[in-house]
Amino acid sequence: MLFDSRSGGGFSLDGIRHLSAIQPISSSAVGGGGESEVSLCIPVRGMEAFVIGIRGTIIQSMMQRSGAKMRVNRNGEMSITGTVAGVEHARVLLEERMETGRRKESRGPGRG
């Protein structure tokens, strides 16, 4: 997990950048291409709506671009599943989206 208990359960993007928690979940090939399916969970608590988007447009776009499946659970974690390359691409897209949200948040209301 990327939760930092010292800061009240938040997370840091540095933790995501240095992430080595991509775990194989199946030895079966994905899509017949011979690649194993892997899964990764990233905390997005407090940013769920921002990473999902209106009517799911943001998360759908990230899934289409990366080829990975993405889902936010009730615990505020984004589950990313797919090939290693797809999961890594989705992780980068999610990281960029969250960084954008953090910058907007730090500017405060009325400055966006």
C-alpha positions as CSV (number, residue, x, y, z in Angstrom):
1,M,0.0,0.0,0.0
2,L,1.0,3.6,-0.6
3,F,-0.8,4.9,2.5
4,D,1.4,6.9,4.8
5,S,0.2,6.4,8.3
6,R,2.3,9.2,9.6
7,S,0.3,11.8,7.6
8,G,-3.1,10.5,8.5
9,G,-3.6,8.0,5.7
10,G,-2.7,10.2,2.8
11,F,-0.4,9.1,0.0
12,S,2.5,10.6,-1.9
13,L,3.1,10.6,-5.6
14,D,6.7,9.7,-4.8
15,G,5.4,6.4,-3.5
16,I,3.6,5.8,-6.8
17,R,6.6,6.8,-8.9
18,H,8.8,4.2,-7.1
19,L,6.1,1.6,-7.1
20,S,7.2,-2.0,-7.4
21,A,3.9,-3.5,-6.3
22,I,2.7,-4.8,-9.6
23,Q,1.7,-8.3,-8.8
24,P,0.9,-11.2,-11.1
25,I,-2.6,-12.4,-10.5
26,S,-2.8,-15.2,-13.2
27,S,-0.4,-17.3,-15.1
28,S,-2.9,-17.5,-18.0
29,A,-2.2,-15.5,-21.1
30,V,-4.2,-12.3,-21.7
31,G,-5.9,-12.0,-25.0
32,G,-3.9,-14.9,-26.4
33,G,-0.8,-12.8,-26.6
34,G,1.3,-14.8,-24.2
35,E,1.5,-12.1,-21.5
36,S,0.5,-12.7,-17.9
37,E,-2.2,-10.6,-16.3
38,V,-1.1,-8.4,-13.4
39,S,-2.8,-6.2,-10.9
40,L,-2.0,-3.1,-9.0
41,C,-3.9,-1.1,-6.4
42,I,-3.3,2.7,-5.9
43,P,-5.0,4.8,-3.2
44,V,-7.1,7.6,-4.7
45,R,-9.2,8.4,-1.6
46,G,-10.6,11.9,-1.8
47,M,-10.0,12.1,-5.6
48,E,-12.4,9.4,-6.7
49,A,-14.7,11.8,-8.6
50,F,-11.7,13.5,-10.2
51,V,-10.2,10.3,-11.5
52,I,-13.5,8.8,-12.7
53,G,-14.9,12.0,-14.3
54,I,-18.4,12.9,-15.2
55,R,-20.2,9.8,-16.3
56,G,-16.9,7.9,-16.1
57,T,-15.4,9.7,-19.1
58,I,-11.9,10.1,-17.5
59,I,-11.5,6.5,-16.3
60,Q,-12.9,5.2,-19.7
61,S,-10.4,7.3,-21.6
62,M,-7.5,6.0,-19.4
63,M,-8.7,2.4,-19.9
64,Q,-9.0,2.9,-23.7
65,R,-5.5,4.5,-23.9
66,S,-3.8,1.9,-21.7
67,G,-5.7,-1.2,-22.5
68,A,-5.9,-2.0,-18.8
69,K,-9.1,-2.4,-16.7
70,M,-9.5,0.2,-14.0
71,R,-12.0,0.2,-11.1
72,V,-12.3,2.3,-7.9
73,N,-13.4,0.3,-4.9
74,R,-15.3,1.5,-1.9
75,N,-12.1,1.8,0.1
76,G,-10.8,4.5,-2.2
77,E,-8.4,2.3,-4.1
78,M,-7.9,2.2,-7.8
79,S,-7.5,-1.4,-9.0
80,I,-5.6,-1.7,-12.3
81,T,-5.5,-5.0,-14.1
82,G,-4.0,-6.1,-17.4
83,T,-0.7,-6.7,-19.1
84,V,2.4,-5.3,-17.4
85,A,2.7,-2.7,-20.2
86,G,-1.0,-1.8,-19.9
87,V,-0.9,-1.5,-16.1
88,E,2.2,0.6,-16.2
89,H,0.6,2.9,-18.8
90,A,-2.6,3.2,-16.8
91,R,-0.5,4.0,-13.7
92,V,1.3,6.8,-15.5
93,L,-2.0,8.2,-16.8
94,L,-3.5,8.0,-13.3
95,E,-0.5,9.7,-11.7
96,E,-0.7,12.5,-14.2
97,R,-4.4,13.0,-13.5
98,M,-3.9,13.0,-9.8
99,E,-1.0,15.5,-10.1
100,T,-3.3,17.8,-12.1
101,G,-5.9,17.5,-9.3
102,R,-3.4,18.3,-6.6
103,R,-2.3,21.4,-8.5
104,K,-5.8,22.6,-8.9
105,E,-6.5,21.9,-5.2
106,S,-3.5,23.9,-4.1
107,R,-4.5,27.0,-6.0
108,G,-7.7,27.1,-4.0
109,P,-11.3,28.0,-5.1
110,G,-11.8,30.5,-7.9
111,R,-8.3,30.2,-9.3
112,G,-8.7,27.4,-11.8
